[in-house]
Amino acid sequence: MSAVPKEIHPGAGATMRLAEHVASTRHEDLSPKTIHAFKRAFQDHLTCAIAGSAMPVSRALLDYFTETDPARTATVIGSGVKLSAQNAALVNGANTHGLDFDDGHTHGSAHPSGAVFPAVLAAAEQYGSAPREIVLAAVMGYDVMCRIAAASHPATARRGWHNTAIAGVFGAAAAVAKLLALDVAQTADALGLAGSFSGGIREYLDQGAEVKRLHPGKAARDGLLCAELAKRGITGPAKVLEGRYGFGNTHANGEMKWDRLLLGLGERHEIEYVYFKPYPCCRHYHSIIDGILTLRERHGFTAADVKHIDMGLYAVGMNGHDHKHCDNLLDAQMSAPAAAALAIVDGGVAAQRFLPESLERVEVQRLIAACDTRIDDECERIYPGRRSGVVRIDLEDGRSFETRVLDPKGEGDNPMTDDDLKRKFTVNCEAIIGTDNAGRLMEVVWGFDEQRDVRELVGLIGGTT
């Protein structure tokens, strides 16, 4: 009687496949489309990091590390201060997420920019890496982070994990491993180590706790450290994703989509599929904002005309984002009713509008109270492939207007253009680093792969050139 063959684990070899992909990919393997996607992501990263550098959490971090960190290795964006590479990565990651304005990956429900770029730029400044090495490292970091997030979402989110933090550390480790030219075994060790640094929970949603701002920076710092330790021979488990006690079981409850993890590996680069935010608040309800602005322009109603707002989302988008209390900035940025009210009253949503003096306006408060958020069956059916939403506005005169948005501005069939991203940068950064520096920095970003070194970039992002 022949033996029954043992069932092969669907994720068998997944960790090593990713390590091989990272270690073997060359800059010459990247298509012009991928390099252009890098420049778009890099431009948006700098927008968010520079603008976020003025936020209280970022200032508190910078104050602490300026007092305690004697190293002067890597630049803190928007300040000109230098810290150790690890601490600069932490602060810059928090800067990037400080306004909830940073890019994201719909399938993975994660923000890659603040985890990957701060780790890469800090290590690159320390080691004097060439711009093309930075391009390749960032592309690999986005690949690993977004694939892990997409393969594990929404199981991880249902368990209370913040995908930006738990997948971001893998992306940062992969990116720095590439920058340091680690071989396959060392890269696998870096990923294995990252598994034990993979943490960050979503409890911040219930009270608007500012720890959320730290999650990308924590991932950037820890991922950088994992790559450096792997370089020095410290090992990590070679089956950190698919093993018995690996990420797929501990974080995703055994619900990993292994085919999505490896989808088009080496041919499909996830940096090409990120979205960019036109509004500084949670992405889950941007479709609602877009819908309200469309209806407002189409039908010409004012805030005083509105009686009730009905908003339909998918479950992940509604959970933790249907609250009407706005006790602090993060509370407000996580609230779909707050954003909806601001869109109706102001005809747009800007960062300063989430501050207390704006939200306390009588008409804004009335409309927040007039909002109802629910799960829409169609939105639920097509998520996470699309972050859709449906909104109905009921007016005092009895009329009602409704629209459904499949792709919020910035992704899918509704992308932000290069010019949109340049305007976003200019509007948010000129006041911090100056008009001349901002203009030159845009030129450096869009010609980055042809730059000789990173010295000018470093001076510009620190506001010292």
C-alpha positions as CSV (number, residue, x, y, z in Angstrom):
1,M,0.0,0.0,0.0
2,S,1.5,3.3,-1.1
3,A,1.9,6.1,1.4
4,V,-0.4,9.0,1.2
5,P,1.6,12.0,0.1
6,K,1.8,14.9,2.6
7,E,-0.2,17.9,1.6
8,I,2.0,20.7,0.4
9,H,1.5,24.0,2.2
10,P,0.2,26.6,-0.3
11,G,2.7,29.1,0.9
12,A,5.7,26.7,0.8
13,G,8.9,28.6,-0.1
14,A,7.1,32.0,0.0
15,T,9.7,33.8,2.2
16,M,12.6,32.5,0.1
17,R,10.8,33.5,-3.1
18,L,10.6,37.1,-1.9
19,A,14.2,37.1,-0.7
20,E,15.4,35.8,-4.1
21,H,13.3,38.4,-5.9
22,V,14.8,41.3,-3.8
23,A,18.4,40.1,-4.0
24,S,18.4,39.3,-7.8
25,T,16.5,42.3,-9.2
26,R,18.7,44.9,-10.9
27,H,18.0,48.5,-11.8
28,E,18.1,47.5,-15.5
29,D,15.2,45.2,-14.9
30,L,12.9,48.1,-14.0
31,S,10.7,49.4,-16.8
32,P,10.3,53.2,-17.6
33,K,6.8,52.8,-16.2
34,T,8.1,51.5,-12.9
35,I,10.7,54.3,-12.6
36,H,8.1,56.9,-13.3
37,A,5.9,55.3,-10.6
38,F,8.9,55.6,-8.2
39,K,9.1,59.4,-9.0
40,R,5.4,59.9,-8.4
41,A,5.7,58.0,-5.0
42,F,8.9,59.9,-4.1
43,Q,7.3,63.3,-4.9
44,D,4.3,62.4,-2.7
45,H,6.5,61.1,0.1
46,L,8.4,64.3,0.3
47,T,5.2,66.3,0.2
48,C,3.8,64.4,3.2
49,A,7.1,64.3,5.2
50,I,7.8,68.0,4.8
51,A,4.3,69.0,5.6
52,G,4.0,66.6,8.5
53,S,7.3,67.7,10.0
54,A,5.5,70.6,11.7
55,M,3.0,68.4,13.5
56,P,3.1,68.1,17.3
57,V,4.0,64.4,17.4
58,S,6.9,65.0,15.0
59,R,8.1,67.9,17.0
60,A,8.0,65.9,20.2
61,L,10.0,63.1,18.6
62,L,12.6,65.5,17.2
63,D,13.0,67.2,20.6
64,Y,13.5,63.9,22.3
65,F,16.1,62.6,19.9
66,T,17.9,65.9,19.5
67,E,18.5,65.7,23.3
68,T,19.4,62.0,23.5
69,D,20.9,61.0,20.2
70,P,24.5,62.2,19.7
71,A,24.8,60.7,16.2
72,R,24.7,63.0,13.2
73,T,24.3,60.5,10.3
74,A,20.9,61.1,8.6
75,T,18.7,64.1,7.9
76,V,15.3,64.7,9.5
77,I,13.2,66.0,6.7
78,G,11.9,69.6,7.1
79,S,14.4,70.4,9.9
80,G,18.0,70.1,8.8
81,V,18.7,68.2,12.1
82,K,20.8,65.0,11.7
83,L,20.3,61.9,13.9
84,S,21.4,58.3,13.7
85,A,20.0,56.5,10.7
86,Q,17.5,54.5,12.8
87,N,16.2,57.5,14.7
88,A,16.0,59.7,11.5
89,A,13.9,56.9,9.9
90,L,11.6,56.8,12.9
91,V,11.0,60.6,12.9
92,N,10.7,60.8,9.1
93,G,8.2,58.0,9.1
94,A,6.1,59.8,11.7
95,N,6.4,63.0,9.7
96,T,5.1,61.2,6.6
97,H,2.0,60.0,8.4
98,G,1.5,63.1,10.5
99,L,-1.3,64.5,8.4
100,D,-2.8,61.2,7.1
101,F,-2.0,62.5,3.7
102,D,0.4,59.8,2.5
103,D,0.0,57.2,-0.3
104,G,-1.6,53.8,0.2
105,H,-2.2,50.4,-1.3
106,T,-5.9,49.5,-1.7
107,H,-5.5,45.7,-1.7
108,G,-3.3,45.8,1.3
109,S,-5.0,48.7,3.2
110,A,-1.5,50.0,4.1
111,H,0.6,53.2,3.7
112,P,4.0,52.2,2.2
113,S,5.6,55.6,1.8
114,G,6.3,56.2,5.5
115,A,7.7,52.8,6.1
116,V,9.9,52.4,3.0
117,F,11.3,55.8,2.0
118,P,12.5,56.9,5.5
119,A,14.5,53.6,5.9
120,V,16.0,53.8,2.4
121,L,16.9,57.5,2.6
122,A,18.4,57.3,6.1
123,A,20.6,54.3,5.1
124,A,21.5,55.8,1.8
125,E,22.7,59.0,3.4
126,Q,24.7,57.0,5.9
127,Y,26.4,54.9,3.2
128,G,26.5,57.4,0.3
129,S,24.3,55.3,-1.9
130,A,23.7,56.3,-5.5
131,P,20.3,57.6,-6.7
132,R,19.7,54.5,-8.9
133,E,20.4,52.3,-5.9
134,I,17.8,54.2,-4.0
135,V,15.2,53.8,-6.8
136,L,15.7,50.0,-6.9
137,A,15.7,49.7,-3.1
138,A,12.4,51.6,-2.8
139,V,10.8,49.6,-5.5
140,M,11.7,46.4,-3.8
141,G,10.5,47.7,-0.4
142,Y,7.1,48.6,-1.9
143,D,7.0,45.2,-3.6
144,V,7.5,43.2,-0.4
145,M,5.4,45.4,1.9
146,C,2.4,45.7,-0.4
147,R,2.4,42.1,-1.3
148,I,2.4,41.0,2.3
149,A,-0.3,43.5,3.2
150,A,-2.5,42.5,0.2
151,A,-2.0,38.8,1.0
152,S,-3.0,39.2,4.6
153,H,-5.8,41.8,4.4
154,P,-8.5,41.9,5.6
155,A,-7.8,39.1,8.0
156,T,-5.2,41.1,9.8
157,A,-7.4,44.2,10.0
158,R,-10.2,42.1,11.5
159,R,-7.8,40.9,14.2
160,G,-7.0,44.5,15.1
161,W,-3.6,44.8,13.4
162,H,-2.5,48.0,11.5
163,N,-1.2,46.8,8.2
164,T,1.1,49.8,7.7
165,A,3.1,48.7,10.8
166,I,3.0,45.0,10.5
167,A,3.7,44.7,6.8
168,G,5.8,47.9,6.7
169,V,8.7,46.4,8.7
170,F,9.1,43.7,6.1
171,G,9.1,46.3,3.3
172,A,11.7,48.5,5.1
173,A,13.9,45.4,5.8
174,A,13.7,44.3,2.1
175,A,14.5,47.8,0.9
176,V,17.6,48.3,3.1
177,A,18.7,44.8,2.4
178,K,18.7,45.7,-1.3
179,L,20.5,49.0,-0.6
180,L,23.2,47.1,1.3
181,A,23.5,44.5,-1.5
182,L,22.7,41.6,0.8
183,D,22.6,38.1,-0.8
184,V,19.6,35.8,-0.8
185,A,20.4,34.2,2.5
186,Q,21.0,37.5,4.2
187,T,17.9,39.0,2.7
188,A,15.9,36.1,4.0
189,D,17.4,36.6,7.4
190,A,16.4,40.3,7.3
191,L,12.8,39.3,6.5
192,G,12.9,36.6,9.2
193,L,14.0,39.2,11.7
194,A,11.3,41.5,10.6
195,G,8.7,39.0,11.6
196,S,9.6,39.4,15.2
197,F,9.4,43.2,14.9
198,S,6.0,43.1,13.2
199,G,3.6,44.9,15.5
200,G,1.1,47.8,15.7
201,I,-2.6,47.6,16.7
202,R,-5.6,49.7,15.6
203,E,-6.9,50.5,19.1
204,Y,-6.0,54.1,18.4
205,L,-9.3,54.3,16.4
206,D,-11.4,54.3,19.6
207,Q,-9.9,57.4,21.0
208,G,-7.8,59.1,18.4
209,A,-4.6,58.1,20.0
210,E,-1.5,59.7,18.4
211,V,0.5,56.5,18.4
212,K,-0.9,55.8,14.9
213,R,1.5,58.5,13.6
214,L,4.4,56.5,14.9
215,H,3.6,53.2,13.1
216,P,5.2,53.9,9.7
217,G,8.3,55.3,11.5
218,K,8.5,52.3,13.8
219,A,8.4,50.0,10.8
220,A,11.1,52.1,9.0
221,R,13.4,52.1,12.0
222,D,12.9,48.4,12.8
223,G,13.2,47.3,9.2
224,L,16.5,49.2,8.8
225,L,17.8,47.5,11.9
226,C,16.8,44.1,10.7
227,A,18.8,44.5,7.5
228,E,21.8,45.8,9.4
229,L,21.7,42.8,11.8
230,A,21.2,40.4,8.9
231,K,24.3,41.9,7.3
232,R,26.2,41.1,10.5
233,G,25.2,37.5,10.6
234,I,22.2,37.4,12.9
235,T,19.7,34.9,11.5
236,G,15.9,35.0,11.2
237,P,13.5,32.1,10.4
238,A,13.6,31.2,6.8
239,K,9.8,30.5,6.8
240,V,8.8,33.6,8.7
241,L,5.7,34.0,6.5
242,E,4.5,30.4,5.9
243,G,5.9,28.6,9.0
244,R,3.9,27.0,11.7
245,Y,4.3,30.1,13.9
246,G,4.9,32.4,11.0
247,F,3.1,35.7,10.1
248,G,0.4,33.9,8.1
249,N,-0.8,32.2,11.2
250,T,0.0,34.6,14.0
251,H,-1.2,37.8,12.2
252,A,-3.6,36.6,9.5
253,N,-5.2,33.7,11.4
254,G,-4.2,31.3,8.6
255,E,-6.1,33.3,6.0
256,M,-3.2,34.4,3.8
257,K,-3.8,34.6,0.1
258,W,-0.6,33.0,-1.0
259,D,-1.3,33.5,-4.7
260,R,-1.7,37.2,-4.2
261,L,1.6,37.4,-2.3
262,L,3.5,36.1,-5.3
263,L,1.3,37.5,-8.1
264,G,3.4,38.4,-11.1
265,L,6.6,38.4,-9.0
266,G,9.4,40.0,-11.0
267,E,7.0,41.4,-13.6
268,R,4.4,43.3,-11.6
269,H,5.8,46.0,-9.3
270,E,3.4,47.2,-6.6
271,I,4.7,50.7,-6.6
272,E,2.8,51.2,-9.8
273,Y,-0.5,50.4,-8.0
274,V,-0.5,52.8,-5.1
275,Y,-3.0,55.6,-4.7
276,F,-2.3,59.2,-3.7
277,K,-4.5,61.2,-1.4
278,P,-6.1,64.6,-2.3
279,Y,-7.6,64.9,1.2
280,P,-5.7,64.6,4.5
281,C,-7.9,62.1,6.2
282,C,-8.6,58.4,6.2
283,R,-8.8,56.9,2.8
284,H,-11.7,54.6,3.5
285,Y,-14.2,57.3,3.0
286,H,-12.6,59.5,0.2
287,S,-15.2,58.1,-2.1
288,I,-17.9,59.7,0.1
289,I,-16.1,63.1,-0.1
290,D,-15.8,62.8,-3.9
291,G,-19.5,62.0,-4.1
292,I,-20.5,64.9,-2.0
293,L,-18.4,67.4,-3.9
294,T,-19.8,66.0,-7.2
295,L,-23.4,66.4,-6.0
296,R,-22.7,69.8,-4.5
297,E,-21.3,71.1,-7.8
298,R,-24.0,69.4,-10.0
299,H,-27.0,70.6,-8.0
300,G,-25.8,73.8,-6.4
301,F,-27.2,73.2,-2.9
302,T,-25.6,74.9,0.2
303,A,-25.0,73.6,3.7
304,A,-28.2,75.3,4.9
305,D,-30.2,73.3,2.4
306,V,-29.1,69.9,3.7
307,K,-31.3,67.9,6.1
308,H,-29.7,64.4,6.1
309,I,-26.6,62.6,4.7
310,D,-26.7,58.8,4.2
311,M,-23.3,57.2,3.5
312,G,-22.7,53.6,2.4
313,L,-19.3,52.0,2.8
314,Y,-17.8,48.5,3.1
315,A,-17.4,47.0,6.6
316,V,-13.7,47.7,7.1
317,G,-14.3,51.3,5.9
318,M,-17.1,51.9,8.3
319,N,-15.6,50.1,11.4
320,G,-13.9,52.8,13.5
321,H,-14.8,55.6,11.0
322,D,-18.5,56.1,11.7
323,H,-18.0,58.0,14.9
324,K,-19.3,61.6,15.4
325,H,-17.0,62.7,18.3
326,C,-13.9,64.6,17.4
327,D,-12.0,65.0,20.6
328,N,-8.7,65.6,18.8
329,L,-7.1,65.9,15.3
330,L,-6.8,62.1,14.7
331,D,-10.4,61.6,15.9
332,A,-11.6,64.1,13.3
333,Q,-9.4,62.7,10.5
334,M,-10.8,59.2,11.2
335,S,-14.4,60.4,11.1
336,A,-16.5,60.0,7.9
337,P,-19.2,62.2,9.3
338,A,-16.7,65.0,10.0
339,A,-15.2,64.9,6.6
340,A,-18.7,64.8,5.0
341,A,-19.8,67.8,6.9
342,L,-16.7,69.8,6.0
343,A,-17.1,68.9,2.3
344,I,-20.7,70.2,2.3
345,V,-19.9,73.4,4.3
346,D,-16.5,74.3,2.7
347,G,-16.7,72.7,-0.7
348,G,-13.4,70.9,0.0
349,V,-11.4,69.1,2.7
350,A,-8.1,70.6,3.9
351,A,-5.9,69.7,6.9
352,Q,-6.6,72.9,8.9
353,R,-10.4,72.2,8.6
354,F,-10.0,69.3,11.0
355,L,-8.9,71.6,13.8
356,P,-11.3,72.3,16.7
357,E,-12.1,75.9,15.7
358,S,-13.2,74.7,12.3
359,L,-15.2,71.7,13.5
360,E,-16.9,73.7,16.3
361,R,-18.8,75.8,13.7
362,V,-22.5,75.5,14.2
363,E,-23.3,74.3,10.7
364,V,-20.5,71.7,10.7
365,Q,-21.8,70.3,14.0
366,R,-25.3,70.2,12.7
367,L,-24.3,68.3,9.6
368,I,-22.1,65.8,11.6
369,A,-25.2,65.0,13.6
370,A,-27.2,64.6,10.4
371,C,-24.9,61.9,9.0
372,D,-25.7,58.2,9.1
373,T,-23.1,55.6,8.0
374,R,-24.0,52.1,7.0
375,I,-22.6,49.0,5.2
376,D,-23.6,49.0,1.6
377,D,-23.9,45.5,0.1
378,E,-22.3,46.5,-3.3
379,C,-19.4,48.3,-1.6
380,E,-18.8,45.3,0.5
381,R,-18.9,42.9,-2.4
382,I,-16.2,44.7,-4.4
383,Y,-13.9,45.4,-1.5
384,P,-10.8,45.3,-1.2
385,G,-10.5,45.5,-5.0
386,R,-12.2,48.9,-5.0
387,R,-12.7,51.4,-2.2
388,S,-16.1,52.5,-3.3
389,G,-18.9,54.5,-1.5
390,V,-22.4,55.7,-2.1
391,V,-23.8,58.9,-0.7
392,R,-27.4,60.3,-0.7
393,I,-28.1,64.0,0.3
394,D,-31.6,64.8,1.5
395,L,-32.6,68.4,1.3
396,E,-35.0,70.4,3.4
397,D,-37.2,71.0,0.4
398,G,-37.8,67.2,-0.1
399,R,-35.4,66.6,-2.9
400,S,-32.8,63.9,-2.7
401,F,-29.6,63.3,-4.7
402,E,-27.5,60.2,-4.8
403,T,-24.2,59.1,-6.4
404,R,-21.9,56.1,-6.2
405,V,-18.2,56.4,-6.6
406,L,-16.2,53.3,-7.5
407,D,-12.7,54.7,-7.3
408,P,-11.9,57.7,-5.1
409,K,-9.7,60.4,-6.6
410,G,-6.1,59.1,-6.7
411,E,-6.5,55.5,-7.8
412,G,-7.9,53.0,-10.2
413,D,-9.7,54.7,-13.1
414,N,-9.5,58.1,-11.3
415,P,-5.8,58.8,-10.7
416,M,-4.1,61.9,-9.6
417,T,-1.9,63.2,-12.5
418,D,1.7,64.2,-12.3
419,D,0.6,67.8,-12.3
420,D,-1.9,67.1,-9.4
421,L,1.0,65.7,-7.4
422,K,3.2,68.7,-8.1
423,R,0.5,71.1,-7.0
424,K,0.0,69.1,-3.8
425,F,3.7,69.4,-3.1
426,T,3.8,73.1,-3.9
427,V,0.8,74.0,-1.8
428,N,1.9,72.1,1.2
429,C,5.7,72.6,1.2
430,E,6.7,76.0,0.0
431,A,5.9,77.6,3.3
432,I,8.2,75.2,5.1
433,I,11.3,74.9,2.9
434,G,10.8,78.1,0.7
435,T,9.7,78.6,-2.8
436,D,13.2,78.3,-4.4
437,N,14.0,75.1,-2.5
438,A,10.6,73.6,-3.3
439,G,11.0,74.3,-7.0
440,R,14.5,72.8,-7.2
441,L,13.5,69.8,-5.1
442,M,10.8,69.0,-7.7
443,E,13.4,69.1,-10.4
444,V,15.7,66.8,-8.5
445,V,12.8,64.3,-7.9
446,W,11.7,64.1,-11.5
447,G,15.3,63.6,-12.7
448,F,16.4,61.5,-9.8
449,D,17.6,58.5,-11.6
450,E,20.0,60.7,-13.6
451,Q,21.4,62.5,-10.5
452,R,25.1,61.7,-9.6
453,D,24.7,61.6,-5.8
454,V,22.2,62.5,-3.0
455,R,24.0,65.5,-1.6
456,E,21.7,68.1,-3.2
457,L,18.7,66.1,-2.3
458,V,19.8,65.9,1.4
459,G,20.3,69.7,1.6
460,L,16.9,70.4,0.0
461,I,14.8,68.1,2.1
462,G,16.5,69.5,5.2
463,G,15.8,73.0,4.1
464,T,19.4,74.0,4.3
465,T,20.4,74.5,0.6
